Amino acid sequence: DLACKLENMGADTICIKDMANLLLPFDAYSLVKALKAKVSVPIHLHTHNTTGTGEMTYLMAIQAGVDIIDTALSPLANGTSQPATEAMVATLQGTERDTGLDLRELQRLDNYWSDVRLRYENFDHGLKNPTTDIYRYEIPGGQYTNLQPQGEALGLGHRFNEVKEMYRTVNLMLGDIIKV
């Protein structure tokens, strides 16, 4: 209903923002399928890969007809960022949703950004692996990336699980607010 109202108000795209990577693949399929049946504007899905389901979520959304997905080049992808561009390009090659992007050219960009990322290694305190505790805490990627070093700066690094639990408690006390 909200998507229909937005389209009637003049929206030219409906964007599903899943900054914490909470949208599971089969739910993405159902949601996109339902939206495509009701609105005529393009459907745009933005997810991160914090829980490790980002590429699967995108693939199911693509199967349901999503028009736009957001990705990041591999050196900057995954964890609290978006799924990798190259994974989606390779997955879609030879299908009706082929992006037309050249993996060799993307590799040239990867080489550059891999080198740049190494130079910022001392500042990279983000998640190194997917984490399913996001399903409990619902912390968006960028907030998670900032919360951990902030906790460490306050001397609470060893109590990060308690910090996340307090984040959840306060969020629920405030009415499960929209975070992004």
Solvent accessible surface area in square Angstrom, and as a share of the most:
residue,aa,sasa,rsa
1,D,145,0.75
2,L,124,0.62
3,A,9,0.07
4,C,37,0.22
5,K,125,0.53
6,L,65,0.33
7,E,41,0.18
8,N,129,0.66
9,M,158,0.70
10,G,60,0.58
11,A,34,0.26
12,D,110,0.57
13,T,46,0.27
14,I,13,0.07
15,C,56,0.34
16,I,26,0.13
17,K,113,0.48
18,D,13,0.07
19,M,41,0.18
20,A,6,0.05
21,N,0,0.00
22,L,57,0.28
23,L,28,0.14
24,L,75,0.37
25,P,18,0.11
26,F,155,0.65
27,D,79,0.41
28,A,0,0.00
29,Y,72,0.27
30,S,69,0.44
31,L,69,0.34
32,V,0,0.00
33,K,98,0.42
34,A,57,0.44
35,L,25,0.12
36,K,73,0.31
37,A,85,0.66
38,K,144,0.61
39,V,12,0.07
40,S,107,0.69
41,V,21,0.12
42,P,57,0.36
43,I,0,0.00
44,H,37,0.17
45,L,0,0.00
46,H,15,0.07
47,T,0,0.00
48,H,11,0.05
49,N,11,0.06
50,T,0,0.00
51,T,9,0.05
52,G,26,0.25
53,T,19,0.11
54,G,0,0.00
55,E,50,0.22
56,M,106,0.47
57,T,0,0.00
58,Y,0,0.00
59,L,68,0.34
60,M,42,0.19
61,A,0,0.00
62,I,15,0.08
63,Q,126,0.56
64,A,6,0.05
65,G,22,0.22
66,V,1,0.00
67,D,62,0.32
68,I,68,0.34
69,I,43,0.22
70,D,39,0.20
71,T,45,0.26
72,A,17,0.13
73,L,32,0.16
74,S,49,0.32
75,P,20,0.13
76,L,69,0.35
77,A,13,0.10
78,N,58,0.30
79,G,14,0.14
80,T,22,0.13
81,S,27,0.17
82,Q,35,0.16
83,P,0,0.00
84,A,8,0.06
85,T,18,0.10
86,E,24,0.11
87,A,40,0.31
88,M,7,0.03
89,V,3,0.02
90,A,50,0.38
91,T,67,0.39
92,L,13,0.07
93,Q,87,0.39
94,G,77,0.74
95,T,66,0.38
96,E,169,0.76
97,R,82,0.30
98,D,64,0.33
99,T,63,0.37
100,G,67,0.64
101,L,87,0.43
102,D,56,0.29
103,L,59,0.29
104,R,186,0.68
105,E,87,0.39
106,L,16,0.08
107,Q,94,0.42
108,R,165,0.60
109,L,85,0.42
110,D,11,0.06
111,N,87,0.45
112,Y,127,0.48
113,W,87,0.31
114,S,49,0.32
115,D,62,0.32
116,V,31,0.18
117,R,89,0.32
118,L,113,0.56
119,R,169,0.62
120,Y,128,0.49
121,E,110,0.49
122,N,128,0.66
123,F,155,0.65
124,D,42,0.22
125,H,89,0.40
126,G,12,0.12
127,L,38,0.19
128,K,143,0.61
129,N,104,0.53
130,P,86,0.54
131,T,27,0.16
132,T,95,0.55
133,D,38,0.20
134,I,0,0.00
135,Y,79,0.30
136,R,117,0.43
137,Y,21,0.08
138,E,58,0.26
139,I,0,0.00
140,P,9,0.05
141,G,0,0.00
142,G,42,0.40
143,Q,66,0.29
144,Y,7,0.03
145,T,45,0.26
146,N,80,0.41
147,L,34,0.17
148,Q,48,0.22
149,P,40,0.25
150,Q,101,0.45
151,G,4,0.04
152,E,82,0.37
153,A,91,0.71
154,L,138,0.69
155,G,47,0.46
156,L,57,0.28
157,G,30,0.28
158,H,155,0.69
159,R,108,0.39
160,F,23,0.09
161,N,109,0.56
162,E,96,0.43
163,V,28,0.16
164,K,11,0.05
165,E,58,0.26
166,M,116,0.52
167,Y,49,0.19
168,R,69,0.25
169,T,54,0.31
170,V,62,0.36
171,N,12,0.06
172,L,92,0.46
173,M,146,0.65
174,L,112,0.56
175,G,58,0.56
176,D,75,0.39
177,I,85,0.43
178,I,157,0.80
179,K,44,0.19
180,V,95,0.55
